[in-house]
Amino acid sequence: MQDDLFPAAERILADLEAAFRKDPKLKEFDIVPVTVNNNKSPVLHVEHSLGLESWCVRHVYCYTYHRLMDARQLRSRREDPAMLARLLSGALLLNPDVTTFWNMRRELMLADRLDVQGELHFTTVLLSRKPKCAEAFAHRKWVIGRLLLAGADKEELLEEELQVSQYAADRYPNNYHAWSHRMWCVTHLAPSATVPLFKEWTTSEQWVSSHVSDHSGMQYRQFLLDRLLKLTHPACEDIAESGTRSLQQLLSSSKAIHVSCSQDGDTTHNLKTSAFSRPLGLIASELLLNMELILRFAGHEALWCHRRYLLMSFKKHLSCREIDVNGTEGSRFSKVSVVKTCCAEKEVSLSSCATGSAAHGGKANNHMNTDGVPLEKDQKLSSEELSNLYRDVHCHLLGAVMWHEAKLINSCRPDEPHQQRLAKQHHKWLSHVLKLDMTAVTNP
């Protein structure tokens, strides 16, 4: 049987094309399992949904494939562009992973034979059946590039692409291509806008909380965190305030450093005025959320991997920032010194940090004027003591994080062997990768 001579193929392709033309709200396409030809059109169009009976799929695809390959090889004999577009639509709906067909479709667009907005609609419907199709997402990027050159509204494009990528991610778990497309859209359609980032940060929190095994969704969350940490826009104040509360919660819930915090009454003020309170606060809020999810949904490795990324980021911002007397980022100090200061003698070293801070704080007041500004002659001394003050805040926070990690590991129930295995792996990672001496933390 020669499938390329299937007589009903042209009529089926025409019905599919008519459905797209008549229904601009068409939202999905799928193959309907019907194995018997009932002598009627196999194209089903009901309530903005399009279907094709399965008995004709092989015949229609073979017909379109042979016709398109013949047209590709015999370029001297030009096919009718309308017929070529119809053949490509049918072939890609059934098998969207053929790069040649997408290239032929782009050639039609360059020749102004296909509508750009209609192309976005077509790929949206196609992704409803193949939500992990990398070729379809690549084609959308190409189409968006054409629209941007034509002066299209970036906000409208971004909103549409976020909806499409969200739909694809909901239909297929761990959809790397959908989340990568979402990252690309945020980067190119909102490179300097802060509002979309804040909205995405909130939306993605809700999503990862209900998809705790999705590595790709959490990778997108990490992408957003990296971008938010680099923002300096005034609109970041709300996030900064929320981050400060998260840092305070991180400190107040840690019994291991409760004594040291109470001895240093200026710790909260130091966190509010610190230039690293916003980045550390963002990471701290995510750590607290992640800890809650790990304890609520046991045995999901994606949550533990996400936590390791957060801890790496936390330690990076904790150990590599120092504020000079003018309030700008100054020289970096050794990470090892902070770890040793906080962990060398278990809880004794943690409380000793506060004692040192109180001593430095009391001495610093002797070198301040009535407005709290360092005296000119004591600029060098003030800078030194300010560095010690921030170093002490580092000590408090690192001790709190270590205490919370020990609490998390000890909170894993013994009747959940997979969770126990993940907790042991995490403990080894803390010791060998972050170089944290977890034995120095008191038992939570």
N, C-alpha and C positions, 0 to 999 in steps of 0.2 A: 504494500500500500504506500503510495506516495503522498505524504502528509502535506507537501508543498502545493498539492493540487486540491486541497480540501475546499469544496465549492462554497460552503457556508461561511468561510473565514471572513470574506469581505463584508458580509452583512453583520457579523458579530462585531467586527472592528468598528463599523459605522455606528452600531448601537452604543458601544462604549464611548465613542467620541461624542455622540449626541447627549449622553448622560452628563458629561463634563460641561458641555455647552449650555444645556438647559438648567442645570442645577449649580449655581455658584456657591451654594452652601454644602456641597458634597464633602463629606468628612472622612469616609473610610471605604476601603475595598478589600474583598476577601474572596477566597475560593469556596464555593458551596459544594459539599459532598453529594453529588447526584450522579450516579453511574449509568443511568438509562436516558437515552434521548427520547423525550416526550413529544417530538415534532413541533416544538415551539422555540422561541428565542431563549437561549441559555443565559442571556443578560438579565439580571434582576436588579431593579432600582426601587428601593423602598425607604422612605423617610431619611433622605440624605445619605443613604448607604448603598453601595454598589457591590454586586456580587456576580460571579461567573460560575456556572455549573461545571463541575470537575470533569465530566465526560469529554468536553471539547478542549480542555487546556492544552493537551499535548499536540493536538492537530493545529490549533490556532498558533501556538508558539513555533512549531516547525514551519508553518506557512510564512509567518512574519520573518523568521530567521533567514530562510533561504532567499526571500525577496530582498531583504536588507543587505545581505552579503553580496548578492548579485549587483545591487545598486552601488555598493561600495567599490567593487572591483571594476565595474564598467562605468567609470565616471564620465567617459565621453558621451554616453547616452544618458542624458539627464532625466531623472524621474520627476514626476509631478510633485512639487513641494508639499501640497496638501496630502497626497497619498503617502509620501514619505513620513510626514508627521503622524499620520494615522497608524502606520505600521510601527513606528517607534513607540508610540503610546502603548499599543497592545503588547509589544515585546517587553518593554520595561515594566509594565504592570505585572507580567508573569515571571520575569527574571531580571531584576534591576541590577545585577552584579556584572553586567557586560560593559566594560569601559568604552568599547567601540561605539555602542549605541548612544551613550551619553555624549561622546565627541560629535557624532552625527547630529545630535540634537542641538549642540552648541553652534554648529555650522549653520543650522537653520535659523537660529536666533541672530547670529551675526549678519545673516542675509535678510533680517526683518521679516521672517516667515512665521515666527512664533511670538506670541505676546509674553512680555516679561512677567507681569503679574499672574497671568495664566500658568506660567511655568512654576511659580512658587506654589500655586494651588495644586497643580498636578503632583509635585513632589510631596506635598503634605498628605495627600490621599495615598500615595504610594507607600509612605512611611508608616501608615496605619497597618499595613500588612507585613512590611519588612522594616521594623523600627530600628534595626541595627545595621542598616545598609550604609556603608561608608561612602559608596559612590553617590548616593542621593544627597548626603550631607555636603560632599565636596561640590556637587552641582549647585546646591543652594548658595554656598559661599561664592561661587563664580557669578551666579545671578545677582547676588547682593552687591558684588563689586561693580557690576554694570549699572545697577540702580544708583549707587553712590556717585558714580561718574555723571549720571544724569541729574543729580541734585535731589535725590529722594530724601525724605525726612528720616533722620537716624532714629528718633524716638519711636516712630511707628514701626520701623523695621525691627528694632530691638524687641519691642513688645511682642510682635508676631513670632520672632524666632525663639523667644523664651517660651512661648506657649507651645510651639512645635517640639522643641527639645524636651520640655516637661512631659508632653504627651508620649513621646517616644520612650523616655525613661520609665514612665509608669507602665508601659506595655511590655518592656523587656528588662529584666533585672541585670544589674552591672553593665549597663549600656554605655560602654566607654566612648563610642562615637557620638552619642547624643550629648554627653557631658562635655566632651572636647569641643563640640560645636557650640555649646553654650559658653564655654570659656572664650572661644574665638569671637563670638558676638559681643560679649561684655568688653573685651579688649579693643575691638575695632569700632564698635558702635557707641560705646560710652567710655572712651579712654580717660577722660578727666572728670566725668560727672560723679558726684558723691551720692545723690539720691538713689540711683539704681543699685549701687553697691549696698547701701543700707537695707533696701528692700529685699535684695537677693540674700543678704545675710540672715534676715528674719525668716524668709521663705524656706531657705535651705535648712535652717534649724528644724523647722516643722517636718521637712521631708526626711532628713536623716534620722529623726526620732521615731519615725514609723517604718524605716527601711534600714534596720540596724546591720544587715549583712551586705549592704551595697558599698563595695570599695570605691566605685567610681563617683558616687554621690559625695562621699567623704573627701575624695580627692578634690572635687569642686569646692567643697567647704574650705579646704586648705588653700586653694587658689584665691578665694575671696579674702581669707585672713591675711595672706601675704599682701594683697593690695590695700586692705584697710590699715595695715601697720605702717604703710608708707604715706598715708594721707596726712595733710597738715591743714585741711580746710576748717574754718570756724564751725561748720556744721557737725564736726566730730565731737563737740563738747558733750552731747548727750551720751555718746558711746564712751567718752572718757569718764563721765560720772558713773555710768553703769560699770565700767571696768574698775573704778576705785572701790565700789561696793563689793565687787567680786573679790578683790584683793583683801578687803577687810574681812569678808566671810572666810576666805582661805586662812587668814591669820587667827580669827576668833574661834574657829572650829577645831584648831589644833591644840590639844592639851599639852603637847610637848613644848610649845613656846608660849603658853599662856602666862607663865610667870614673867618671862622676859618682856612680853608686851605690856604687862601691867606696870612694870618698872619704868618703861619709857613712855611717858604720856604724849610725846610728840610724834609717835610712829604714824598715827592716822594723818596728822597734818603733813608729815613728810611724804606720805603716799599721795595726798591730794596735790601737793605742789611739785612733785617729782616729774621730770620730763619723760620718764619711762613708765609712768603710771598707766597711760593709755595702752601702749602695746602689751605690757604685762597684764593689765586688766582684761583686755580682750582674750588673751590666751588663758588666763585664770578662769574666766567665765565658761570658756569652752571645756576646760579641764573638769570643772564641776559638773557640767552637763554630761560629759563623757563618762564620768564616774557613776552618775546616776543611771545611765543607760546600761553600763556594764553590769551593775548589780541587779537591775531590773530584768535584763535579757541576757541570761547566762549562756556562755559558749559561742559567742560570735567573735571570730578572730578579727574582723574588720574594725571593730571598736578598739581592740587592743593596739592594732597597727596605727590607727588614727591617734591614739593617746601617745604613742612614741614620737610621732611627728610633733605633737603639741609640746611634749617635754623638751625635745630638742630646740624648738623655737623659744620656749620659756627660758631655758638655760642660756641660749645665745643672747637674748635681750637682757637677761639678768646679769650676766658676767661680763658683757662687753660694752657697758655704758658707764660713763662717769661724768658728772656734772662739775664744770669749773665754777669759779666764783661769779662769773658773769652770766651764768645760766645757760651756757651753750655746751654742746657735746665736746668733751675734752679727750684726754688720752685714755687708752684702754689699760685696764689693770688685769693682772693674772687671774684666770679662772681658778687655778689651783689654790691660790691663797684664800679665796672665798670659801671653797669647799673645805679646806683644812680648818679654817676658822670656825666653821659651823659644825663640823662633824668629828673633830679630833677626840673630844672627850664627852661624847654623847650629850645628855641634856645639860651637863654642866657648862659646856661650851656655848650652848644656845642661850642660857640665861646670862652668861658672861658678856655676850654681845650687847645686851641691853644695858648692863652696868657701864660698859665702855661708852655707850651712846649717851647715857645720862651725864657721865663725866665730861665728855666733849661738849655736850649741849650747855652745861653749866659754865664751862670755861669760855665758850664762844660769846656768851652774853656780856662778858667783861670787855669785849672788843667791838661792841655794837653801839651806835648812837641811839637817840630816842626813837628814831624811825625804823630801827632794825637794820640799818645799812652798815656794813663793816667800815671801820675807820680807815682812812687812807694809809696811815702808817702801818696798819695791821693787815693789809691786803694779803700778804703771803701767808700769814698765820690763818686768816679766815678761809682762804682757799684750801689749806691743808685740812682744817677741821671740817669744812663742808664735804670734802672728799671722804673723810672718815664717817661722817653722818650718813651719806648715801651708801657707803660700804656696809654700814650697819643695817640699813634697810634691806640690802641684798641678803645679808645673813638671815634676817627674820624670814624673808620670803622663801629662800632655799630650804630652810629648816621646815617651814610649813609644807612645802611640796613633798619633801622626803617623808614627812609624817603621814601625809595623805596617801602616798604610794604604799607605805607599809600597812596602813589601815585598809586600803583596797585589797591588797594581797591576802591579808588575814580575814577579810570578810567573805571570801569565796567559800561556799559551802562544801564540806567534804563529800556530800552525796552527789556532787556534780563533777565527775572525773575530767570531762573535757575542759570545764572552767578551771579546775585545779591545774591541769596541764598548761593552759594558757597563762595562768598566774605565775607558775614557776618559770616559764620562758620569759615573762616580763621581768621577774626578779633578776634573772641572769643578765638580761639586757641592761637593766639599770646599773648593775655592777660592772659589766664588761665594756659597755658602750659609753654610758654617761659618766662612768667612773665614780659613782656614788657609793659611799660606804653605808649600806642599809643596816648593817649591824650596829651602827652608832645611834640609830633612832630608837627611842624607848618604845616598848610594845604598846600600840594604841589601845 
